[in-house]
Amino acid sequence: MIVSRTPLEDDFAAKLDALQPQTLFIQTELCDEISCRAAVEQTLTRFGRLDGLVNNAGVNDGVSLEAGREAFIQSLEKNLIHYYVMTHLCLDALRDSQGSIVNISSKTALTGQGNTSGYTAAKGAQLSLTREWAASLLADGIRVNAVIPAEVMTPLYENWLNTFDDPKDKLDKIVSKIPLGKRMTTPEEIADTVVFLLSPRAAHTTGQWLTVDGGYMHLDRALT
């Protein structure tokens, strides 16, 4: 089941259907708790159970110290609050299945970036909640882990690059600082890590932050 505020691209939807015909897509505004509840209920009606939850949606919105209180709170709504809400709504079903939760955070939680207070506050909180939920849910057999990407080429990342006068030059400078292979991490590499954490192969792994970044943070520690 995929929950998103935007419709799936036709090409992606076709590939997804070919890979898994039972896929369910629900267009949902994650900042609206009623819509989130309806999505969870629809999923349970369709599949009868819920084995895992991946909290992933968010945007690096550039809400800085200058933006003010309201913009900061809105940034937390877009990047953090729905992680809590969706986990809360899925909790009973995850207890029944002894399922797994994976929170997608960001290297900015650990390095900072500059001029993005809302986003980094949310990403740091996601890591804290990963440890807190892992401790809270031990008796239920629910595992909770986080994945920390750094430089991954996504549509939002590409949009950010295009804000620079010379996007290619900016990208080349970033890639030159990634120790392993001098290349960006692929979305598939992030997905593979998430699937591993959801699977029985990670049956004794909980409360962990897995950094998937080609050594970027630990071997370089550079800001973007």
PyMOL commands that place a pseudoatom at each C-alpha (Angstrom):
pseudoatom trace, name=CA, resn=MET, resi=1, chain=A, elem=C, hetatm=0, pos=[0.000, 0.000, 0.000]
pseudoatom trace, name=CA, resn=ILE, resi=2, chain=A, elem=C, hetatm=0, pos=[1.314, 3.440, -0.948]
pseudoatom trace, name=CA, resn=VAL, resi=3, chain=A, elem=C, hetatm=0, pos=[-0.051, 6.646, 0.554]
pseudoatom trace, name=CA, resn=SER, resi=4, chain=A, elem=C, hetatm=0, pos=[0.812, 9.939, -1.139]
pseudoatom trace, name=CA, resn=ARG, resi=5, chain=A, elem=C, hetatm=0, pos=[-0.699, 13.379, -1.659]
pseudoatom trace, name=CA, resn=THR, resi=6, chain=A, elem=C, hetatm=0, pos=[0.177, 13.284, -5.375]
pseudoatom trace, name=CA, resn=PRO, resi=7, chain=A, elem=C, hetatm=0, pos=[-0.982, 10.709, -7.949]
pseudoatom trace, name=CA, resn=LEU, resi=8, chain=A, elem=C, hetatm=0, pos=[1.466, 8.094, -9.162]
pseudoatom trace, name=CA, resn=GLU, resi=9, chain=A, elem=C, hetatm=0, pos=[3.161, 8.770, -12.489]
pseudoatom trace, name=CA, resn=ASP, resi=10, chain=A, elem=C, hetatm=0, pos=[1.654, 6.509, -15.163]
pseudoatom trace, name=CA, resn=ASP, resi=11, chain=A, elem=C, hetatm=0, pos=[4.987, 4.878, -15.981]
pseudoatom trace, name=CA, resn=PHE, resi=12, chain=A, elem=C, hetatm=0, pos=[5.758, 4.166, -12.331]
pseudoatom trace, name=CA, resn=ALA, resi=13, chain=A, elem=C, hetatm=0, pos=[2.236, 2.863, -11.693]
pseudoatom trace, name=CA, resn=ALA, resi=14, chain=A, elem=C, hetatm=0, pos=[2.545, 0.454, -14.635]
pseudoatom trace, name=CA, resn=LYS, resi=15, chain=A, elem=C, hetatm=0, pos=[5.909, -0.864, -13.413]
pseudoatom trace, name=CA, resn=LEU, resi=16, chain=A, elem=C, hetatm=0, pos=[4.533, -1.241, -9.898]
pseudoatom trace, name=CA, resn=ASP, resi=17, chain=A, elem=C, hetatm=0, pos=[1.475, -3.123, -11.114]
pseudoatom trace, name=CA, resn=ALA, resi=18, chain=A, elem=C, hetatm=0, pos=[3.653, -5.490, -13.144]
pseudoatom trace, name=CA, resn=LEU, resi=19, chain=A, elem=C, hetatm=0, pos=[5.840, -6.139, -10.111]
pseudoatom trace, name=CA, resn=GLN, resi=20, chain=A, elem=C, hetatm=0, pos=[2.994, -6.512, -7.605]
pseudoatom trace, name=CA, resn=PRO, resi=21, chain=A, elem=C, hetatm=0, pos=[-0.579, -6.557, -9.003]
pseudoatom trace, name=CA, resn=GLN, resi=22, chain=A, elem=C, hetatm=0, pos=[-2.084, -6.326, -5.503]
pseudoatom trace, name=CA, resn=THR, resi=23, chain=A, elem=C, hetatm=0, pos=[-0.553, -2.899, -4.889]
pseudoatom trace, name=CA, resn=LEU, resi=24, chain=A, elem=C, hetatm=0, pos=[-2.998, -0.413, -3.409]
pseudoatom trace, name=CA, resn=PHE, resi=25, chain=A, elem=C, hetatm=0, pos=[-2.463, 3.326, -3.927]
pseudoatom trace, name=CA, resn=ILE, resi=26, chain=A, elem=C, hetatm=0, pos=[-4.400, 5.767, -1.763]
pseudoatom trace, name=CA, resn=GLN, resi=27, chain=A, elem=C, hetatm=0, pos=[-4.147, 9.481, -2.506]
pseudoatom trace, name=CA, resn=THR, resi=28, chain=A, elem=C, hetatm=0, pos=[-4.058, 11.051, 0.946]
pseudoatom trace, name=CA, resn=GLU, resi=29, chain=A, elem=C, hetatm=0, pos=[-3.104, 14.338, 2.557]
pseudoatom trace, name=CA, resn=LEU, resi=30, chain=A, elem=C, hetatm=0, pos=[-0.833, 13.161, 5.358]
pseudoatom trace, name=CA, resn=CYS, resi=31, chain=A, elem=C, hetatm=0, pos=[-1.279, 16.403, 7.291]
pseudoatom trace, name=CA, resn=ASP, resi=32, chain=A, elem=C, hetatm=0, pos=[-4.969, 15.491, 7.742]
pseudoatom trace, name=CA, resn=GLU, resi=33, chain=A, elem=C, hetatm=0, pos=[-5.463, 12.875, 10.478]
pseudoatom trace, name=CA, resn=ILE, resi=34, chain=A, elem=C, hetatm=0, pos=[-8.958, 11.916, 9.308]
pseudoatom trace, name=CA, resn=SER, resi=35, chain=A, elem=C, hetatm=0, pos=[-7.602, 11.094, 5.845]
pseudoatom trace, name=CA, resn=CYS, resi=36, chain=A, elem=C, hetatm=0, pos=[-4.738, 9.113, 7.386]
pseudoatom trace, name=CA, resn=ARG, resi=37, chain=A, elem=C, hetatm=0, pos=[-7.172, 7.097, 9.496]
pseudoatom trace, name=CA, resn=ALA, resi=38, chain=A, elem=C, hetatm=0, pos=[-9.289, 6.350, 6.428]
pseudoatom trace, name=CA, resn=ALA, resi=39, chain=A, elem=C, hetatm=0, pos=[-6.207, 5.159, 4.523]
pseudoatom trace, name=CA, resn=VAL, resi=40, chain=A, elem=C, hetatm=0, pos=[-5.230, 2.773, 7.326]
pseudoatom trace, name=CA, resn=GLU, resi=41, chain=A, elem=C, hetatm=0, pos=[-8.784, 1.424, 7.564]
pseudoatom trace, name=CA, resn=GLN, resi=42, chain=A, elem=C, hetatm=0, pos=[-8.939, 0.927, 3.788]
pseudoatom trace, name=CA, resn=THR, resi=43, chain=A, elem=C, hetatm=0, pos=[-5.652, -0.969, 3.889]
pseudoatom trace, name=CA, resn=LEU, resi=44, chain=A, elem=C, hetatm=0, pos=[-6.858, -3.281, 6.655]
pseudoatom trace, name=CA, resn=THR, resi=45, chain=A, elem=C, hetatm=0, pos=[-10.143, -3.872, 4.830]
pseudoatom trace, name=CA, resn=ARG, resi=46, chain=A, elem=C, hetatm=0, pos=[-8.279, -4.797, 1.649]
pseudoatom trace, name=CA, resn=PHE, resi=47, chain=A, elem=C, hetatm=0, pos=[-5.462, -6.914, 3.105]
pseudoatom trace, name=CA, resn=GLY, resi=48, chain=A, elem=C, hetatm=0, pos=[-6.692, -7.903, 6.550]
pseudoatom trace, name=CA, resn=ARG, resi=49, chain=A, elem=C, hetatm=0, pos=[-3.355, -7.115, 8.205]
pseudoatom trace, name=CA, resn=LEU, resi=50, chain=A, elem=C, hetatm=0, pos=[-0.459, -4.688, 8.261]
pseudoatom trace, name=CA, resn=ASP, resi=51, chain=A, elem=C, hetatm=0, pos=[3.087, -6.040, 8.471]
pseudoatom trace, name=CA, resn=GLY, resi=52, chain=A, elem=C, hetatm=0, pos=[5.174, -2.901, 8.166]
pseudoatom trace, name=CA, resn=LEU, resi=53, chain=A, elem=C, hetatm=0, pos=[5.080, 0.883, 8.065]
pseudoatom trace, name=CA, resn=VAL, resi=54, chain=A, elem=C, hetatm=0, pos=[7.569, 3.110, 6.237]
pseudoatom trace, name=CA, resn=ASN, resi=55, chain=A, elem=C, hetatm=0, pos=[7.368, 6.785, 7.186]
pseudoatom trace, name=CA, resn=ASN, resi=56, chain=A, elem=C, hetatm=0, pos=[8.971, 8.670, 4.320]
pseudoatom trace, name=CA, resn=ALA, resi=57, chain=A, elem=C, hetatm=0, pos=[7.065, 11.745, 3.118]
pseudoatom trace, name=CA, resn=GLY, resi=58, chain=A, elem=C, hetatm=0, pos=[8.550, 15.198, 3.607]
pseudoatom trace, name=CA, resn=VAL, resi=59, chain=A, elem=C, hetatm=0, pos=[10.230, 18.133, 1.929]
pseudoatom trace, name=CA, resn=ASN, resi=60, chain=A, elem=C, hetatm=0, pos=[13.334, 20.206, 2.622]
pseudoatom trace, name=CA, resn=ASP, resi=61, chain=A, elem=C, hetatm=0, pos=[11.371, 23.444, 2.649]
pseudoatom trace, name=CA, resn=GLY, resi=62, chain=A, elem=C, hetatm=0, pos=[14.061, 25.926, 3.652]
pseudoatom trace, name=CA, resn=VAL, resi=63, chain=A, elem=C, hetatm=0, pos=[12.237, 27.233, 6.735]
pseudoatom trace, name=CA, resn=SER, resi=64, chain=A, elem=C, hetatm=0, pos=[15.026, 29.149, 8.465]
pseudoatom trace, name=CA, resn=LEU, resi=65, chain=A, elem=C, hetatm=0, pos=[15.318, 31.120, 11.712]
pseudoatom trace, name=CA, resn=GLU, resi=66, chain=A, elem=C, hetatm=0, pos=[14.068, 34.169, 9.842]
pseudoatom trace, name=CA, resn=ALA, resi=67, chain=A, elem=C, hetatm=0, pos=[10.820, 32.441, 8.792]
pseudoatom trace, name=CA, resn=GLY, resi=68, chain=A, elem=C, hetatm=0, pos=[9.045, 32.732, 12.133]
pseudoatom trace, name=CA, resn=ARG, resi=69, chain=A, elem=C, hetatm=0, pos=[6.924, 30.547, 14.386]
pseudoatom trace, name=CA, resn=GLU, resi=70, chain=A, elem=C, hetatm=0, pos=[4.034, 29.742, 12.045]
pseudoatom trace, name=CA, resn=ALA, resi=71, chain=A, elem=C, hetatm=0, pos=[6.284, 28.664, 9.174]
pseudoatom trace, name=CA, resn=PHE, resi=72, chain=A, elem=C, hetatm=0, pos=[8.306, 26.520, 11.581]
pseudoatom trace, name=CA, resn=ILE, resi=73, chain=A, elem=C, hetatm=0, pos=[5.188, 24.764, 12.882]
pseudoatom trace, name=CA, resn=GLN, resi=74, chain=A, elem=C, hetatm=0, pos=[3.941, 24.191, 9.332]
pseudoatom trace, name=CA, resn=SER, resi=75, chain=A, elem=C, hetatm=0, pos=[7.299, 22.634, 8.466]
pseudoatom trace, name=CA, resn=LEU, resi=76, chain=A, elem=C, hetatm=0, pos=[6.962, 20.230, 11.399]
pseudoatom trace, name=CA, resn=GLU, resi=77, chain=A, elem=C, hetatm=0, pos=[3.463, 19.327, 10.174]
pseudoatom trace, name=CA, resn=LYS, resi=78, chain=A, elem=C, hetatm=0, pos=[4.815, 18.476, 6.724]
pseudoatom trace, name=CA, resn=ASN, resi=79, chain=A, elem=C, hetatm=0, pos=[7.901, 16.625, 7.904]
pseudoatom trace, name=CA, resn=LEU, resi=80, chain=A, elem=C, hetatm=0, pos=[7.316, 15.163, 11.370]
pseudoatom trace, name=CA, resn=ILE, resi=81, chain=A, elem=C, hetatm=0, pos=[3.793, 15.077, 12.783]
pseudoatom trace, name=CA, resn=HIS, resi=82, chain=A, elem=C, hetatm=0, pos=[2.456, 12.556, 10.266]
pseudoatom trace, name=CA, resn=TYR, resi=83, chain=A, elem=C, hetatm=0, pos=[5.245, 10.138, 11.242]
pseudoatom trace, name=CA, resn=TYR, resi=84, chain=A, elem=C, hetatm=0, pos=[3.718, 10.072, 14.730]
pseudoatom trace, name=CA, resn=VAL, resi=85, chain=A, elem=C, hetatm=0, pos=[0.107, 10.052, 13.481]
pseudoatom trace, name=CA, resn=MET, resi=86, chain=A, elem=C, hetatm=0, pos=[0.569, 7.173, 11.035]
pseudoatom trace, name=CA, resn=THR, resi=87, chain=A, elem=C, hetatm=0, pos=[2.479, 5.120, 13.597]
pseudoatom trace, name=CA, resn=HIS, resi=88, chain=A, elem=C, hetatm=0, pos=[-0.233, 5.776, 16.190]
pseudoatom trace, name=CA, resn=LEU, resi=89, chain=A, elem=C, hetatm=0, pos=[-2.964, 4.723, 13.748]
pseudoatom trace, name=CA, resn=CYS, resi=90, chain=A, elem=C, hetatm=0, pos=[-1.121, 1.568, 12.654]
pseudoatom trace, name=CA, resn=LEU, resi=91, chain=A, elem=C, hetatm=0, pos=[-0.087, 0.490, 16.137]
pseudoatom trace, name=CA, resn=ASP, resi=92, chain=A, elem=C, hetatm=0, pos=[-2.815, -2.064, 16.894]
pseudoatom trace, name=CA, resn=ALA, resi=93, chain=A, elem=C, hetatm=0, pos=[-2.374, -3.771, 13.515]
pseudoatom trace, name=CA, resn=LEU, resi=94, chain=A, elem=C, hetatm=0, pos=[1.406, -3.831, 13.928]
pseudoatom trace, name=CA, resn=ARG, resi=95, chain=A, elem=C, hetatm=0, pos=[1.002, -5.384, 17.368]
pseudoatom trace, name=CA, resn=ASP, resi=96, chain=A, elem=C, hetatm=0, pos=[-1.156, -8.118, 15.856]
pseudoatom trace, name=CA, resn=SER, resi=97, chain=A, elem=C, hetatm=0, pos=[1.460, -8.924, 13.209]
pseudoatom trace, name=CA, resn=GLN, resi=98, chain=A, elem=C, hetatm=0, pos=[4.564, -8.114, 15.285]
pseudoatom trace, name=CA, resn=GLY, resi=99, chain=A, elem=C, hetatm=0, pos=[5.484, -5.898, 12.380]
pseudoatom trace, name=CA, resn=SER, resi=100, chain=A, elem=C, hetatm=0, pos=[8.253, -3.419, 11.706]
pseudoatom trace, name=CA, resn=ILE, resi=101, chain=A, elem=C, hetatm=0, pos=[8.530, 0.361, 11.371]
pseudoatom trace, name=CA, resn=VAL, resi=102, chain=A, elem=C, hetatm=0, pos=[11.143, 2.187, 9.286]
pseudoatom trace, name=CA, resn=ASN, resi=103, chain=A, elem=C, hetatm=0, pos=[11.546, 5.955, 9.545]
pseudoatom trace, name=CA, resn=ILE, resi=104, chain=A, elem=C, hetatm=0, pos=[13.329, 7.730, 6.697]
pseudoatom trace, name=CA, resn=SER, resi=105, chain=A, elem=C, hetatm=0, pos=[15.399, 10.574, 8.134]
pseudoatom trace, name=CA, resn=SER, resi=106, chain=A, elem=C, hetatm=0, pos=[18.230, 12.602, 6.574]
pseudoatom trace, name=CA, resn=LYS, resi=107, chain=A, elem=C, hetatm=0, pos=[21.911, 13.323, 7.092]
pseudoatom trace, name=CA, resn=THR, resi=108, chain=A, elem=C, hetatm=0, pos=[20.890, 16.909, 7.870]
pseudoatom trace, name=CA, resn=ALA, resi=109, chain=A, elem=C, hetatm=0, pos=[19.672, 15.613, 11.251]
pseudoatom trace, name=CA, resn=LEU, resi=110, chain=A, elem=C, hetatm=0, pos=[23.297, 14.945, 12.163]
pseudoatom trace, name=CA, resn=THR, resi=111, chain=A, elem=C, hetatm=0, pos=[25.274, 17.486, 10.133]
pseudoatom trace, name=CA, resn=GLY, resi=112, chain=A, elem=C, hetatm=0, pos=[22.921, 20.425, 9.768]
pseudoatom trace, name=CA, resn=GLN, resi=113, chain=A, elem=C, hetatm=0, pos=[22.670, 22.214, 6.436]
pseudoatom trace, name=CA, resn=GLY, resi=114, chain=A, elem=C, hetatm=0, pos=[22.005, 25.876, 7.074]
pseudoatom trace, name=CA, resn=ASN, resi=115, chain=A, elem=C, hetatm=0, pos=[18.776, 27.847, 6.674]
pseudoatom trace, name=CA, resn=THR, resi=116, chain=A, elem=C, hetatm=0, pos=[16.432, 24.888, 7.097]
pseudoatom trace, name=CA, resn=SER, resi=117, chain=A, elem=C, hetatm=0, pos=[15.524, 24.818, 10.797]
pseudoatom trace, name=CA, resn=GLY, resi=118, chain=A, elem=C, hetatm=0, pos=[12.119, 23.192, 10.353]
pseudoatom trace, name=CA, resn=TYR, resi=119, chain=A, elem=C, hetatm=0, pos=[13.335, 20.303, 8.228]
pseudoatom trace, name=CA, resn=THR, resi=120, chain=A, elem=C, hetatm=0, pos=[16.378, 19.527, 10.354]
pseudoatom trace, name=CA, resn=ALA, resi=121, chain=A, elem=C, hetatm=0, pos=[14.324, 19.699, 13.560]
pseudoatom trace, name=CA, resn=ALA, resi=122, chain=A, elem=C, hetatm=0, pos=[11.907, 17.168, 12.072]
pseudoatom trace, name=CA, resn=LYS, resi=123, chain=A, elem=C, hetatm=0, pos=[14.673, 14.881, 10.846]
pseudoatom trace, name=CA, resn=GLY, resi=124, chain=A, elem=C, hetatm=0, pos=[16.422, 14.932, 14.209]
pseudoatom trace, name=CA, resn=ALA, resi=125, chain=A, elem=C, hetatm=0, pos=[13.158, 14.168, 15.989]
pseudoatom trace, name=CA, resn=GLN, resi=126, chain=A, elem=C, hetatm=0, pos=[12.570, 11.215, 13.666]
pseudoatom trace, name=CA, resn=LEU, resi=127, chain=A, elem=C, hetatm=0, pos=[15.832, 9.684, 14.856]
pseudoatom trace, name=CA, resn=SER, resi=128, chain=A, elem=C, hetatm=0, pos=[14.925, 10.284, 18.498]
pseudoatom trace, name=CA, resn=LEU, resi=129, chain=A, elem=C, hetatm=0, pos=[11.482, 8.757, 17.984]
pseudoatom trace, name=CA, resn=THR, resi=130, chain=A, elem=C, hetatm=0, pos=[13.065, 5.729, 16.338]
pseudoatom trace, name=CA, resn=ARG, resi=131, chain=A, elem=C, hetatm=0, pos=[14.962, 4.970, 19.542]
pseudoatom trace, name=CA, resn=GLU, resi=132, chain=A, elem=C, hetatm=0, pos=[11.983, 5.879, 21.739]
pseudoatom trace, name=CA, resn=TRP, resi=133, chain=A, elem=C, hetatm=0, pos=[9.522, 3.692, 19.814]
pseudoatom trace, name=CA, resn=ALA, resi=134, chain=A, elem=C, hetatm=0, pos=[12.003, 0.818, 19.657]
pseudoatom trace, name=CA, resn=ALA, resi=135, chain=A, elem=C, hetatm=0, pos=[12.223, 0.925, 23.456]
pseudoatom trace, name=CA, resn=SER, resi=136, chain=A, elem=C, hetatm=0, pos=[8.480, 1.363, 23.910]
pseudoatom trace, name=CA, resn=LEU, resi=137, chain=A, elem=C, hetatm=0, pos=[7.494, -1.513, 21.623]
pseudoatom trace, name=CA, resn=LEU, resi=138, chain=A, elem=C, hetatm=0, pos=[9.998, -4.176, 22.670]
pseudoatom trace, name=CA, resn=ALA, resi=139, chain=A, elem=C, hetatm=0, pos=[7.361, -6.160, 24.557]
pseudoatom trace, name=CA, resn=ASP, resi=140, chain=A, elem=C, hetatm=0, pos=[5.120, -6.133, 21.476]
pseudoatom trace, name=CA, resn=GLY, resi=141, chain=A, elem=C, hetatm=0, pos=[7.838, -7.566, 19.254]
pseudoatom trace, name=CA, resn=ILE, resi=142, chain=A, elem=C, hetatm=0, pos=[7.691, -4.524, 16.969]
pseudoatom trace, name=CA, resn=ARG, resi=143, chain=A, elem=C, hetatm=0, pos=[11.052, -3.472, 15.552]
pseudoatom trace, name=CA, resn=VAL, resi=144, chain=A, elem=C, hetatm=0, pos=[11.725, 0.197, 14.794]
pseudoatom trace, name=CA, resn=ASN, resi=145, chain=A, elem=C, hetatm=0, pos=[14.694, 1.431, 12.762]
pseudoatom trace, name=CA, resn=ALA, resi=146, chain=A, elem=C, hetatm=0, pos=[15.694, 4.474, 10.723]
pseudoatom trace, name=CA, resn=VAL, resi=147, chain=A, elem=C, hetatm=0, pos=[17.459, 4.949, 7.415]
pseudoatom trace, name=CA, resn=ILE, resi=148, chain=A, elem=C, hetatm=0, pos=[19.624, 8.046, 6.950]
pseudoatom trace, name=CA, resn=PRO, resi=149, chain=A, elem=C, hetatm=0, pos=[20.201, 8.958, 3.298]
pseudoatom trace, name=CA, resn=ALA, resi=150, chain=A, elem=C, hetatm=0, pos=[22.536, 11.742, 2.259]
pseudoatom trace, name=CA, resn=GLU, resi=151, chain=A, elem=C, hetatm=0, pos=[22.734, 12.559, -1.452]
pseudoatom trace, name=CA, resn=VAL, resi=152, chain=A, elem=C, hetatm=0, pos=[20.042, 10.699, -3.427]
pseudoatom trace, name=CA, resn=MET, resi=153, chain=A, elem=C, hetatm=0, pos=[18.839, 11.854, -6.844]
pseudoatom trace, name=CA, resn=THR, resi=154, chain=A, elem=C, hetatm=0, pos=[15.082, 12.324, -6.525]
pseudoatom trace, name=CA, resn=PRO, resi=155, chain=A, elem=C, hetatm=0, pos=[12.744, 14.802, -8.258]
pseudoatom trace, name=CA, resn=LEU, resi=156, chain=A, elem=C, hetatm=0, pos=[12.864, 17.081, -5.198]
pseudoatom trace, name=CA, resn=TYR, resi=157, chain=A, elem=C, hetatm=0, pos=[16.666, 16.902, -5.118]
pseudoatom trace, name=CA, resn=GLU, resi=158, chain=A, elem=C, hetatm=0, pos=[16.782, 17.761, -8.815]
pseudoatom trace, name=CA, resn=ASN, resi=159, chain=A, elem=C, hetatm=0, pos=[14.496, 20.743, -8.195]
pseudoatom trace, name=CA, resn=TRP, resi=160, chain=A, elem=C, hetatm=0, pos=[16.886, 21.917, -5.469]
pseudoatom trace, name=CA, resn=LEU, resi=161, chain=A, elem=C, hetatm=0, pos=[19.887, 21.601, -7.787]
pseudoatom trace, name=CA, resn=ASN, resi=162, chain=A, elem=C, hetatm=0, pos=[18.083, 23.702, -10.362]
pseudoatom trace, name=CA, resn=THR, resi=163, chain=A, elem=C, hetatm=0, pos=[17.985, 26.637, -7.937]
pseudoatom trace, name=CA, resn=PHE, resi=164, chain=A, elem=C, hetatm=0, pos=[21.728, 27.116, -8.538]
pseudoatom trace, name=CA, resn=ASP, resi=165, chain=A, elem=C, hetatm=0, pos=[23.143, 29.100, -11.456]
pseudoatom trace, name=CA, resn=ASP, resi=166, chain=A, elem=C, hetatm=0, pos=[25.121, 26.050, -12.599]
pseudoatom trace, name=CA, resn=PRO, resi=167, chain=A, elem=C, hetatm=0, pos=[23.344, 22.863, -11.400]
pseudoatom trace, name=CA, resn=LYS, resi=168, chain=A, elem=C, hetatm=0, pos=[25.901, 20.556, -13.030]
pseudoatom trace, name=CA, resn=ASP, resi=169, chain=A, elem=C, hetatm=0, pos=[28.810, 22.296, -11.329]
pseudoatom trace, name=CA, resn=LYS, resi=170, chain=A, elem=C, hetatm=0, pos=[27.032, 22.065, -7.963]
pseudoatom trace, name=CA, resn=LEU, resi=171, chain=A, elem=C, hetatm=0, pos=[26.318, 18.357, -8.512]
pseudoatom trace, name=CA, resn=ASP, resi=172, chain=A, elem=C, hetatm=0, pos=[29.919, 17.675, -9.533]
pseudoatom trace, name=CA, resn=LYS, resi=173, chain=A, elem=C, hetatm=0, pos=[31.178, 19.326, -6.343]
pseudoatom trace, name=CA, resn=ILE, resi=174, chain=A, elem=C, hetatm=0, pos=[28.832, 17.221, -4.194]
pseudoatom trace, name=CA, resn=VAL, resi=175, chain=A, elem=C, hetatm=0, pos=[29.654, 13.951, -5.951]
pseudoatom trace, name=CA, resn=SER, resi=176, chain=A, elem=C, hetatm=0, pos=[33.394, 14.612, -5.627]
pseudoatom trace, name=CA, resn=LYS, resi=177, chain=A, elem=C, hetatm=0, pos=[32.993, 14.453, -1.829]
pseudoatom trace, name=CA, resn=ILE, resi=178, chain=A, elem=C, hetatm=0, pos=[31.221, 11.069, -1.752]
pseudoatom trace, name=CA, resn=PRO, resi=179, chain=A, elem=C, hetatm=0, pos=[34.038, 8.618, -0.894]
pseudoatom trace, name=CA, resn=LEU, resi=180, chain=A, elem=C, hetatm=0, pos=[32.593, 5.367, -2.266]
pseudoatom trace, name=CA, resn=GLY, resi=181, chain=A, elem=C, hetatm=0, pos=[32.490, 5.534, -6.046]
pseudoatom trace, name=CA, resn=LYS, resi=182, chain=A, elem=C, hetatm=0, pos=[32.218, 9.328, -6.289]
pseudoatom trace, name=CA, resn=ARG, resi=183, chain=A, elem=C, hetatm=0, pos=[28.526, 8.970, -7.105]
pseudoatom trace, name=CA, resn=MET, resi=184, chain=A, elem=C, hetatm=0, pos=[25.080, 9.636, -5.711]
pseudoatom trace, name=CA, resn=THR, resi=185, chain=A, elem=C, hetatm=0, pos=[23.227, 6.964, -3.766]
pseudoatom trace, name=CA, resn=THR, resi=186, chain=A, elem=C, hetatm=0, pos=[20.409, 5.524, -5.879]
pseudoatom trace, name=CA, resn=PRO, resi=187, chain=A, elem=C, hetatm=0, pos=[16.776, 5.397, -4.701]
pseudoatom trace, name=CA, resn=GLU, resi=188, chain=A, elem=C, hetatm=0, pos=[16.950, 1.626, -5.226]
pseudoatom trace, name=CA, resn=GLU, resi=189, chain=A, elem=C, hetatm=0, pos=[19.788, 1.371, -2.698]
pseudoatom trace, name=CA, resn=ILE, resi=190, chain=A, elem=C, hetatm=0, pos=[17.672, 3.163, -0.113]
pseudoatom trace, name=CA, resn=ALA, resi=191, chain=A, elem=C, hetatm=0, pos=[14.703, 0.919, -0.943]
pseudoatom trace, name=CA, resn=ASP, resi=192, chain=A, elem=C, hetatm=0, pos=[16.829, -2.231, -0.627]
pseudoatom trace, name=CA, resn=THR, resi=193, chain=A, elem=C, hetatm=0, pos=[17.874, -1.181, 2.875]
pseudoatom trace, name=CA, resn=VAL, resi=194, chain=A, elem=C, hetatm=0, pos=[14.271, -0.485, 3.858]
pseudoatom trace, name=CA, resn=VAL, resi=195, chain=A, elem=C, hetatm=0, pos=[13.120, -3.869, 2.556]
pseudoatom trace, name=CA, resn=PHE, resi=196, chain=A, elem=C, hetatm=0, pos=[15.894, -5.548, 4.541]
pseudoatom trace, name=CA, resn=LEU, resi=197, chain=A, elem=C, hetatm=0, pos=[14.836, -3.784, 7.748]
pseudoatom trace, name=CA, resn=LEU, resi=198, chain=A, elem=C, hetatm=0, pos=[11.204, -4.765, 7.203]
pseudoatom trace, name=CA, resn=SER, resi=199, chain=A, elem=C, hetatm=0, pos=[12.089, -8.389, 6.511]
pseudoatom trace, name=CA, resn=PRO, resi=200, chain=A, elem=C, hetatm=0, pos=[12.776, -11.353, 8.827]
pseudoatom trace, name=CA, resn=ARG, resi=201, chain=A, elem=C, hetatm=0, pos=[16.460, -11.032, 7.841]
pseudoatom trace, name=CA, resn=ALA, resi=202, chain=A, elem=C, hetatm=0, pos=[16.585, -8.098, 10.277]
pseudoatom trace, name=CA, resn=ALA, resi=203, chain=A, elem=C, hetatm=0, pos=[14.649, -9.988, 12.956]
pseudoatom trace, name=CA, resn=HIS, resi=204, chain=A, elem=C, hetatm=0, pos=[17.045, -8.996, 15.757]
pseudoatom trace, name=CA, resn=THR, resi=205, chain=A, elem=C, hetatm=0, pos=[17.677, -5.413, 14.641]
pseudoatom trace, name=CA, resn=THR, resi=206, chain=A, elem=C, hetatm=0, pos=[15.849, -2.559, 16.368]
pseudoatom trace, name=CA, resn=GLY, resi=207, chain=A, elem=C, hetatm=0, pos=[16.567, 0.998, 17.466]
pseudoatom trace, name=CA, resn=GLN, resi=208, chain=A, elem=C, hetatm=0, pos=[19.218, 1.405, 14.771]
pseudoatom trace, name=CA, resn=TRP, resi=209, chain=A, elem=C, hetatm=0, pos=[20.077, 4.293, 12.460]
pseudoatom trace, name=CA, resn=LEU, resi=210, chain=A, elem=C, hetatm=0, pos=[21.455, 2.942, 9.174]
pseudoatom trace, name=CA, resn=THR, resi=211, chain=A, elem=C, hetatm=0, pos=[23.362, 5.475, 7.105]
pseudoatom trace, name=CA, resn=VAL, resi=212, chain=A, elem=C, hetatm=0, pos=[23.275, 4.731, 3.364]
pseudoatom trace, name=CA, resn=ASP, resi=213, chain=A, elem=C, hetatm=0, pos=[25.500, 7.359, 1.782]
pseudoatom trace, name=CA, resn=GLY, resi=214, chain=A, elem=C, hetatm=0, pos=[28.687, 5.894, 0.302]
pseudoatom trace, name=CA, resn=GLY, resi=215, chain=A, elem=C, hetatm=0, pos=[30.635, 6.967, 3.387]
pseudoatom trace, name=CA, resn=TYR, resi=216, chain=A, elem=C, hetatm=0, pos=[29.723, 10.619, 2.867]
pseudoatom trace, name=CA, resn=MET, resi=217, chain=A, elem=C, hetatm=0, pos=[28.994, 11.504, 6.488]
pseudoatom trace, name=CA, resn=HIS, resi=218, chain=A, elem=C, hetatm=0, pos=[31.414, 9.305, 8.373]
pseudoatom trace, name=CA, resn=LEU, resi=219, chain=A, elem=C, hetatm=0, pos=[34.358, 9.731, 6.004]
pseudoatom trace, name=CA, resn=ASP, resi=220, chain=A, elem=C, hetatm=0, pos=[33.822, 13.330, 4.954]
pseudoatom trace, name=CA, resn=ARG, resi=221, chain=A, elem=C, hetatm=0, pos=[31.271, 15.120, 7.169]
pseudoatom trace, name=CA, resn=ALA, resi=222, chain=A, elem=C, hetatm=0, pos=[30.792, 17.855, 4.571]
pseudoatom trace, name=CA, resn=LEU, resi=223, chain=A, elem=C, hetatm=0, pos=[27.770, 20.090, 4.397]
pseudoatom trace, name=CA, resn=THR, resi=224, chain=A, elem=C, hetatm=0, pos=[26.043, 20.061, 1.016]
for i in range(1, 224): cmd.bond("trace and resi %d" % i, "trace and resi %d" % (i + 1))
show_as sticks, trace
zoom trace
